[in-house]
Amino acid sequence: MTEPAGSSLRKDFRVFRDPGFLVTLFLIGFLMAIGAYVLVHASNEYGIPVQDYWR
């Protein structure tokens, strides 16, 4: 007998468990965090300081 067909949604979301996707997601998040830090630091040094608004 044939097995019941698996959920196509499960097959579609399998890509999110792929190691390449997770590494790429981590790298993008890491680069975004560095960019945000650089922008906030530069703003505090040379522009309008934002650290006063985060208290």
C-alpha positions in Angstrom: 0.0 0.0 0.0 1.1 3.5 -0.5 1.9 5.8 2.4 -0.3 8.8 3.1 1.0 11.9 1.4 3.0 14.2 3.7 2.0 17.7 4.2 3.3 20.0 1.5 3.5 22.8 4.0 6.0 20.7 6.1 8.1 20.2 3.0 8.0 23.9 2.2 9.1 24.9 5.7 11.9 22.3 5.7 14.2 24.9 4.2 14.3 26.8 7.5 16.1 23.9 9.2 18.8 23.8 6.5 22.2 24.6 8.0 23.0 27.0 5.2 19.9 29.0 5.8 20.6 29.2 9.6 24.2 30.3 9.0 23.0 33.0 6.6 20.4 34.2 9.0 22.9 34.4 11.8 25.4 36.3 9.6 22.8 38.8 8.4 21.6 39.4 12.0 25.2 39.8 13.2 26.0 42.3 10.4 22.8 44.2 11.1 23.7 44.4 14.8 27.2 45.8 14.0 25.6 48.3 11.6 23.2 49.5 14.2 26.0 49.8 16.8 28.1 51.9 14.4 25.2 54.2 13.6 24.3 54.7 17.2 27.9 55.2 18.2 28.5 57.7 15.4 25.3 59.5 16.2 26.3 59.9 19.9 29.8 61.2 18.9 29.0 63.4 15.9 25.3 64.0 15.8 22.3 64.2 18.1 22.9 61.8 21.0 20.3 59.0 21.2 21.5 57.5 24.4 19.5 60.1 26.4 16.3 58.8 24.9 16.9 55.2 25.8 16.8 55.7 29.6 
